[in-house]
């Protein structure tokens, strides 16, 4: 038997050549990647595909749908995006401006109206919505008690409306805004002109609710309450969802001494527009007339919550507190009201007198603050009852300083 012996292999003294080659290759690749990181990243990581964006027209459609669903703020956002994507479409601006006015943003509405004037100065609708924006901004100043700035805005509204009429003599809504801008200046010399504008608007479009509203407003300023009542009702027949008509009708009823009907009309306005601060303020005023101070307080609180920058609403809330002997809260609200008004006038002097009286009812230590206010009241008013009240307040403070207060 032949035995074949295979000589044993020599023990390994290091890694194989193949392994060494792999390691060297890896090192080379790593160095290349480090030195060319950006290029390698672009090759390895695919460029993301951008999501498709909506067109301006699609955003405008979304805005229209939101508006129909009553989502005004959402609609405004969509229209703002639409005009940012395509600022060449006047109709987008017109719709946005109208919604901004409805949402109580007149300053932004005016800003957009100025942009629209640059874009489409030859369009009657451009000047029509600009007039509407000026009226809304005038109302804002009026709420603040700044009657001078309000009058300037109303005059600008009348001017813009006339520009719209010059471009289209059949624009009924422009005639209506010309009437509103004229009558809201509260200059009796403009009332006849305002009535002519409103008459023309109604002649052109008998079912135009805005025209009926301003015709009723003109009659109200002239003290023709029965004629105003008819116009408000015709306006509501044309558009029962217009809260201004319900509010105007309510004040018309109040002017005729029909408080119950006035309250119902204010409530109708709230049903149409649950966030209408003016309607709640009107309700507070009605309840103050009825002596129902807790309900007056409740509605004034809601009005202030919805719009904290209305001087008369702050004043009514302060009055509701005052009449319930809650003088500290009365001072808090009446102080805001008088700060918004700035200076006492014949129209707002009662709130200044009430503030000074609330100060001394809370504590005679407030006499130093109250006495100058009483003096302001005496200097500006011809109302004998208010003058007597202010003089009595000054006298109470004088007696207290002498230690002779009963």
Phi, psi and omega in degrees: 000133182259125179258120178264124178256125177266123181295137181295148176289152177287143179301144179295140180248009180170179181292158180289162180297323181297317179297320180297320179296318178298316181297315179298321178298317179298320179296317180298316179297317181299316179298319180297317181295317181296318182286337183233048187299315183296316180296319180293320180298318179297327181285317186283315183266119182291147177292125182296142178276121182295144178291143180295137180260152178282153177277167177300321180296323179292321177294323177296322177294318177298321178296317180298318179294319179295320179297318179295332178274002180081011180268077188294313182297321178295318178297320178300316179300318180293317179293324178297320176294320181299316182286335175289324179283326181213097182271017182257004183253102181302326184297330177295317179295317182300313181295320179297316181298316180297321179291322178297321177295315180299325182276003178076035178238064186294328181295316177294323178299318179295320178299315178293326179295322177296322176296321180294323178300320178291326183282316187219066182291345182269359182265129180298327182294332177301311183283332177297310181288333175295320176298316179299320180294321178295320178297316179298321179289326174297319177297324178297315178296322180296320176299324179283351182087008180267083186289331180293311179295324178299315181298321178296320178294320179295322177296321177295325177297316179297320178297314180296321179296321178295325175297321178296319180295322179297330179277332180209102183288356177256012181278094185297320182294325177296318176299321180297316179292328175297321177295315181296313180299329180283311186289327182291346175288349175059032175257111182306333180291344180263353187295319180296318178296319178299319180295323177297317178299314182294320177301316180295318179301315181291323177299318181288320182219091182300335182262018178278109185296325180294320178297317179297321181298313182285331173296316178297321179297318178300314180297322180297315179297333179272358180079014180266075190291324180294317178294321178296318180302317180298319181291320177300317182293321176295323176296319179291329174297324181283322181209091181289353181265009180267105187297329181301327179292318177297318181292316178299318178297321180299313180292331175296315177300318179299318178299332178268006179079015181263075186296320181297315178294324179298315180298317179297321180291321175298321178293326175298320179298319180292325177296322178288319183224091185298343181255026183273101183297325182296322180293318178295321177298318178298318177298318178301318180296318179297317181291329174296321178297325181277351182080012178268080187294322177299319178290326176298315178299315182300314183285326177294321176301318180293321178298316180293324178297318182286326179212095185286355186253033177250113186299314184294326178293319175298319179296318180293321178296317177299321179295320178298318177294317182302315184288345176258015178063022176265077192289327180296315177291326178298315179300317182302313183282320181292329177296317177297316181301311183290329176294322177293320179291327179087291181232147178289142174228175180301330183280329185244003189299332181299327179289325177293317179296321179294322178298312181298319179294319178298323178303311184281337174290325178292318180188137177291348175294346179271005184300326180297328177279320188287321187302314178298328178291317176303320181293321175301317181300313182297325184288336188251344188251154173251002181285113186295325180296317180291320178299314179300320180296317180294317178298321178296320179296317178297319180294320178299318179294322179296314180296322180296321181293334178270354181077024182244018179295127181296000000 
